[in-house]
Amino acid sequence: MSRSLIERRLRETSQRLKRARDELAVIEEQLAALADAAEDARLRALVSETPLANREYQDAQRHADAMDRSRQTVLASIAELQTTQDGLLDRLVIESH
């Protein structure tokens, strides 16, 4: 692979990594809010002991769980991009010798 191609792929990977990290920051904020809402709903369900309150808690927890799965997906993507970036950097060093 030519040096210019490696550099271009490295720039692209770096941009994708930045976008994924930005997305992760947003997801983590949303997850915190959803987890707080689920905890509040759980406490209301415990106190009220009504089917409606329990259903609201389950819905809130489902949303928090879905956001956590999104977070895990983005974390895996970041790890993959970092591995790709490391490989490209290694190839760039090898090409320069």
Contacts in CASP RR format, 6 or more apart in sequence:
PFRMAT RR
TARGET T0000
AUTHOR 0000-0000-0000
METHOD contacts of the structure
MODEL  1
MSRSLIERRLRETSQRLKRARDELAVIEEQLAALADAAEDARLRALVSET
PLANREYQDAQRHADAMDRSRQTVLASIAELQTTQDGLLDRLVIESH
1 91 0 8 1.000
1 95 0 8 1.000
2 95 0 8 1.000
3 92 0 8 1.000
3 95 0 8 1.000
3 96 0 8 1.000
6 88 0 8 1.000
6 91 0 8 1.000
6 92 0 8 1.000
6 95 0 8 1.000
7 92 0 8 1.000
9 88 0 8 1.000
10 85 0 8 1.000
10 88 0 8 1.000
10 89 0 8 1.000
10 92 0 8 1.000
13 81 0 8 1.000
13 84 0 8 1.000
13 85 0 8 1.000
13 88 0 8 1.000
14 85 0 8 1.000
16 81 0 8 1.000
17 78 0 8 1.000
17 81 0 8 1.000
17 82 0 8 1.000
17 85 0 8 1.000
20 74 0 8 1.000
20 77 0 8 1.000
20 78 0 8 1.000
20 81 0 8 1.000
21 78 0 8 1.000
23 74 0 8 1.000
24 71 0 8 1.000
24 74 0 8 1.000
24 75 0 8 1.000
24 78 0 8 1.000
27 67 0 8 1.000
27 70 0 8 1.000
27 71 0 8 1.000
27 74 0 8 1.000
28 71 0 8 1.000
30 67 0 8 1.000
31 64 0 8 1.000
31 67 0 8 1.000
31 68 0 8 1.000
31 71 0 8 1.000
34 60 0 8 1.000
34 63 0 8 1.000
34 64 0 8 1.000
34 67 0 8 1.000
35 64 0 8 1.000
37 60 0 8 1.000
37 63 0 8 1.000
37 64 0 8 1.000
38 57 0 8 1.000
38 60 0 8 1.000
38 61 0 8 1.000
38 63 0 8 1.000
38 64 0 8 1.000
40 60 0 8 1.000
41 53 0 8 1.000
41 56 0 8 1.000
41 57 0 8 1.000
41 59 0 8 1.000
41 60 0 8 1.000
41 61 0 8 1.000
42 57 0 8 1.000
42 60 0 8 1.000
42 61 0 8 1.000
44 53 0 8 1.000
44 56 0 8 1.000
44 57 0 8 1.000
45 53 0 8 1.000
45 54 0 8 1.000
45 56 0 8 1.000
45 57 0 8 1.000
47 53 0 8 1.000
END
